[in-house]
Amino acid sequence: MLNQRLQQKLLQKLSPQQILLMKLLQIPAIGMEQRIKQEIEENPALEVEGSEDQEDTVDDLDDEKEVDEFGDEVEIEDYKDKEEEFQVDDYLDDDDIPDYRTRMNNYSPDDDYKEIPFASGTSFHELLQQQLGLRQLDEHKYQIGLYIIGNIDDSGYLERSTDSIVDDLAFTQNITSDKKEVEEILVLIQEFDPSGVGARNLQECLMIQLKRNDQKVSSEALELAKKIVGRYFNEFTKKHYQKIMKRAEVDEEQLKAAMAIILGLNPKPGNSLSETTRNNHYIIPDFTISNTNGDLELYLNSWNSPELRISNTYSGMISTLSQQKRNKKQREAYTFIKQKVNSAKWFIEAIRQRQNTLFSTMKAIMDYQYKYFLTGDETKLKPMILKDIAEMVELDISTISRVANSKYVQTPFGTFLLKSFFSESMLKDDGEEVSTREIKTILKEIIEIENKKKPHTDEYLKTLLNEKGYNIARRTVAKYREQLSIPVARLRKELG
């Protein structure tokens, strides 16, 4: 049975414009240019200010072509046909190159001509394939070798087992082989340069390099190094030097000579190639802070955000169609054009709001951490959480989080992620409130100057920090040490 009922509900929904703004806030400077290009490609009503598309609007076309020679009205499809009918490109032969393009100096002095540099060279895998081609192998073994090389990662390691390779050769390459044949070809590849390539783990990688040592060191130290990697590798990784000396029956001087050889090896042979053959990842800062005679100035890097505007053509179409009676096709065209124009307006407004939000948020952070940005001294960093900045700019905490998580700022002291400036507070013994980042900086300095023969334990580091007035527990010291990517005391130990 159907019943009618009157209810009151309180709902909170985000409008499409708000959702678009939230998405744009998360995009860093390096991805904003691509996002704008994507929007321009998807929305014909959006174009870049100053583009070559600034032609006569449809209003002008309406005056000339709204009524044909018989006095009949022309529909919107006729406009499209007439525009396409007289395209200059249709009368140009693609094979005909204008004379000015064949001249050497066909650029104005005002042109901003930029060349894109590119790196060329032999990649890591191409180098291995070239060496494989120099070996006297039949087609069957050569194909197996190529497949093994294809499974070697950029660091030079073969992460797959020989059993898996045998199965893959059979199922994907239609090559019948066995484990023994694959391992024979793998041993051959392990003789290639760079030394250590094709190893399945770090121990095998180091052993390959030791076996190919050029004998520039004493044979006694080299044999001991092989013995350490082959027999006492677990103790070596944990730096249990006393156990190694006791089991190998050597003194500290002999161990130091062997360790010097091992530490001179390359744990990632694939990375030994020139960096020009690899892809470089650059950070493009969203903000720049400069120090001008003691005054900080903030700039928003918007070089990759061109000025956008609504297409005159689409604006004219809406004006024309709204002033006349429309049939079904024209109503559909009007709805489509209006939707595209509104979408373009929302996008332009979202870009403007994004820039305002980014600038106001970074300005608040700069003002809050003014002493740090003035001097670069990390001990000047004040405790700062998202709520502090949200209250200053009168925005939601989630909005500040979106800005801070993916944006970088360039300062006179380096380029940093905004998120790194946020930290919790801690009270010193004298009641002063300090940032946890300040404590991490002091902890790092203490570890850097410690005696590496006998590094400080977490308990002793806690004692040293307590003496400086930072009352923290041992587990907190261990947490900060791990966040700084500093190993425990045993792994920081070095031979004298």
N, C-alpha and C positions, 0 to 999 in steps of 0.2 A: 504494500500500500504506500502510495506516495504522500509525503507530508511536506508542507512548506514551513521553513524555519528561518528566523532572523538571527544572525550571529554577528558578533564583532570580533575581528582578529587584528592583532598588531604584528605586521610583518616588516622586515627590513630587507630590501633588495638593492642590489647594485645595478645602476643603469648601464647600458652598453658603453656610454662615454667613460664612466668610471672604470669599467673593466679594461677598456683600451688604455687608459692612463696608467693603471697598475701594471699592465704588461710592458708598456714603454719604459716605465721607471726601472724595471729590472734589466733592461738592455744596456750594456756598457757602450762607450764611445766607439769601440772597434766594430760593434755589430749594428750601430744605429744607421749607418750609411746604407747597408744592405737592406735593412728593414724599410727605409724610405723608398729605395729603388723597387722593392717588391710591391709596395702600396701603389706607386705610380704605374707599374705594369698592370696591376689588377684593377685599378680605377682610372678610366679614361678622363674623368672629370677633374683629376688632380694633375697639376703640372708644375714645373719649376719656374719661378719668377725670372723673367728675362729670356725665356726660351724662344726659339725661332717660330713657335706656333702662334704668335700674336698676330692673327690675321683678322679680317673683317668678321664681325659677329653675325649671328643669324638674323639680327635685327636688320642689318643692311641687306642680307639676302632676301628677307621678307619683303622689303620695299620694292625689290626688283623682280622677284619671282613668285610672289604669293599668288598672283593671277596670271595665267598664261594668255596667249594671243586670242583664245576663244572666250576669255572671260571666266574660265573655270578655275576653282581653287586647286592648288597643288598640295598634295599630302606630304607628310614628313619624309616618306620613303623617296619622294622625288628629289628632295633636297640632297639626300645622300647620293642618289644616282648622278645628279648634276655635279656634285663636288668630286665624285670619283671619275666623272667623264673627262674633266679638264685637269688632270694631274700632269705636271711638267715632267715627272719621272717617266711617264708613259712614252714621251716623245724623245727621250734620250736613249741612245744605244749604249748598253752596258760595256760594249767593247771600245767605245770612243772615249779616250782619256783626254780631258781638257789640257790645253797647252801649258797652263800655269802649274799644273801638277807635275810636269816633267822637268821643271826648272829646279836648280839646286837651292836658290834662295827665294822660296815662296812663303816665307813667314815674316810677319810684321815684328818690329822690335818690341811691340807691346804684348806679343803673344807669350803666354806662360808655357814654354815648351819643356816638358819633363820626359826624361828617359827612365824606363824601368830596368834597373840592373838585374841580371840573373846569373846564377852560378851554374857552371857546367863542369862535369867531371865524371869519373867512373864511380858508380855506387858500390856499396859493400858487396852486394850479391852479384853484380856484374863482374867484379874482380875475382870472385870465387869461380864463376862460370868460365872466365877466361883461362884460369889456371887448370880447370877441369879439361878444357879443350886441348891443352898442351900435352895431356897424358895419352898414352896409346891404349885407348879403350874401344871395345866394340860398341855398336849402337845400343845393345841391351844394357850394358853396364853404364854407358854414358847417360841414358835416360834415368836410371836409378840414381846416379850421382846428381843430376839436375833436380830430381825430386827431393833428395836429402838437403841440398842447398836451399831449396825453396822453403824448407821447414826450419831453417836456422834463423833465429830472431836477430834484431838489430844489435844486440850485445854480443853476438857470436856463439850463442848456445843453441844446442839441439834439444828442445823441450820434449820431444816425442820419443817414445821407446821404439826400438827396432821392430818389435812385434807389431806395433801399430802401423809402422811404415810398410811392412810386408803386406798387411791387410789392405792398406790404402792403395798400394801399387796394383794389387789384384782387382780391387773393386772399382777404382776410379781411373786407373791408367791401363788396365788390361795387360799388366806386366806380371808374369809369374816369377817369383823369386823366393828365397828363404832367408832366415835370420843370419846364417853364416855369410852369405853373399853380401847382404846389406852391411854387415859389420866390417867386412873387408874393404868395401868402398868408403865407409865412414872413416876407417883408419887412414885411407889414402887422402881424404879431404882434410883430416887433422894435420897433415903435413903441409897444408897450404899456409900462405901468409894472409893475415897477421897470425903470429904464433899463438896457439891456444884455441883457434877457431874450431867449431864442431864438437866441443866438449859438452857432456851432458850434465855436469855440475861443476862447482868451483874447484873441488879437489882435483878432478880430472884436468881442468883447464890449467891449473898451476903445474901439475905434473908434466903435461905436454910441453910447457914452456921450459921447465927445468931440464927435460931430456934433450931439448934443442939448444941448450945454453952454449954460447960460443967459447966456453972455456977461458974467459978472461979472468975468472976468479980461481982461487985455489981449489984443487980437486977435493980436498978434505971438507971445506965448507960447502961445496956443491953436493957432495954425497950426503952430508948431514942434512942439508935442506931437503933433498929427496926423501930422506928417512923420516923427517918431521912431517912432510905433507902426506907420505904414504902410510906411515904407522901411527903417528900421533896428531892427526889432523884435528880431532875433537878437542884435545888439550890445547892445540895451537889457536883454534878459534875462540877458546875461552881464556886464553892467555895464562894458562897454568904452567908458567915457566919452570917452576921448581920441580913439577912432576916430569917435565920433558928432560931436564938435566939429569934427574935421578934415573929415569928409565933408559935414556940414551947414553948414560955414563960420560957426560961431557961437562966442562966447566962453563962459567958465564961468558967468557971471552969467545969460546968456540960457538956457543949459542948465538951470541950477538952477530958473529960473522955470517952464520947461516940465515939468521932472521933478516939481515940486510939484503941478502939475495932474494928471499921470498917477498919482502916488502917492495922490491923493485920490479916485481912482475905485474902484468896488467890483468886485473880480474875481469875486465870486460873488453876483450880484444876487438870486438866489432866497433867499439867507440874510438879506436885509434886512428880511423880515417879522418881526413880533413873535414872540418865542420862545414865547408862550403858545399859539400855534397848532401848535407842534411837540411831539413826544413827548420828554419828559425822562427820562433814565436816571440813577437814583440808585444810589449804592453803600451797601449796608447792611453795616456792619462785623460781623465774626464775634466780635471781641474788643474790649474797651475797657480801656485802661491809664490810670489816674488817679494823680496825684501828690498825696499827702496829707502835708503837712509833711515832705517829703523821703523819704517811704516810698511805693514803687510798689505799687499794688494792681491785680490782674488780674481781669477779669470776662468770663465767657463769655456772649455775647448769645444766650440760648435762649428769647426771648420768643415766637418763632414755632414752638416745639417743645412742643406740649401733652403732658400726662401721658397715657400710653396704658395700657390694660389689656385683659385677655382678657374677652370677653363672658361674663357669667354664664349666659346662655341656652345658649351652645355648651358651656361647661364642664359644665353640668348634663346636657346631652344625652349627652356622653361617659360621664359617671358612670352614667346610667340604662341606656344600651345595653350597657355593659360588664358589668352585673350580671344580664343576662337572656340567654336563648337567642335567637339572631338568625336570621331567615330571610335569603334572598338580598338582598332590598331593604334590609333593616336593616343587613346587612353593608356594602353599598355606601354607605349613608348614614353609617355609623360611620367608614368609611375617609375619606369626604369631610370629615366634621366634624373628625376627628383631624388630617388634613392641614392644614386651615385654622387650627386652634388652634396646631399646631406652627409654622406659618409666621408667625403673629402673635407667638409667643414669640420666634422668631428675630429678627423685626423690632424688637421692644422691646429685646432684648438688644443688637442692633446699634446702636440709637440711643444706649443707655447707653455702650457701648464707644466710639462716635464722640465723644461729649462728653468722656469721659475722655482719649482720645487727643489731641483738639484742645487741651484745657486743659493737659495735661502738655507738649505740644510748644511751645505758646506761652509757658508758664512757663519752659521751658528757654531759649528765645530771649530772653525778657525778662531772665533772669539773666545770660545771656552778654553781652548788649548793655546792661547796667544803666546805665552812664554815659551812653550816648546817650539812652535813654528818660528819664533824669533831667534832662538839659540840652537835648536837641534839637540838639546840635552834631554835625554829620555827621563832623567830624574825630575824634570819639570812637568812631566805629564800628570795631569790631575785625574783622579778617578772619575769616570764618565760612563754612564749607561744610556741606553736608547731613550729612556724616559726623560732624561735631562734635556736632550736635544728636542724631543717631541714637544715638551712644554715651551721651549724657547720659540719654536716656529709654529706652534699651535697646530700640529698635525698628529695623526695617529701613529702609535709606535710601530705598527706594521709597515707604514709608509717609510719611516726612517730606516727600518730594517732592510727594505727593498733597495733603498739608495746606498746603504753602507756595504751590502754584501758583495757587490760586483763592480764598484767604482774605485778608481785610483786617483791619487792626487800627486802631482809633481811639486816637490819642494826643493829649496837649495841644498838639502841634505839627502836627497834620494826620492824615489817614487814608492809610495806606500798604498796599501789597500785601506780604505776608510775603516773597515771593520777592526783593523789592528789598533786603532786609537781608543776603542771602547774597552774598559776594564773595570773590574770590581774594586772596591775600596777596602783598606785595612788600616786599623789604628796602630800606631807605634806606641811604645811604652810611655812616651811623653805626651800622648794624646793627639799627635798630629795625624791627619788622615792622608794616606799615601795610596798610590795606584799599585795594583799587583804587577803591572808591567815594570815599575821601578824596582820591585823586589827581584823580578826575573833578571833584570839588567845587572844588579849587584851580584846575584848568584852566578851568573855567567862570568863576571869578572873574577870572582873568587876561584872558580874552577880553572880559568885560563892561567892563573899565576901559581897554581898548586904544584907541588913536587910530583912529577909524573912517575917517579919510582915508587912513591907511596901516596896515591891519590886519596882525597878526602872521602869518607863514607857519608851517606845521607845524614847519619846521626851527628857527625862532626860539622857538616855544613849547617845543620840546624843550630848547633851551638854558636858557630861564627855569626850567623844572622841574628841570633838572639842578643849577642854581645853588641851588635850594631843598632839594637832597639827594635828589630822586627820579630815580634813574638809569634812564630809560626811552628807548627808541629812537623815531625819528621815525614809523615805521609804527605803533607803539603809540599815539602821540599822535593820529594820524589815526583809528585805531580808536575811541579814547575820544571824540573829537570827533564822529564819526558816530553813536555811541551816544547822545550828548547832543543829536542833531539840530541840530548847528551846522554851517553851510556852510563851504566853503573860504574862504581870505582874500579872494580876488577877489570873491566874492559877498557878503562882509560890508562891502565898501567903500562909503562914502557920500560925497556931495559936501559940501564944507565950507560 
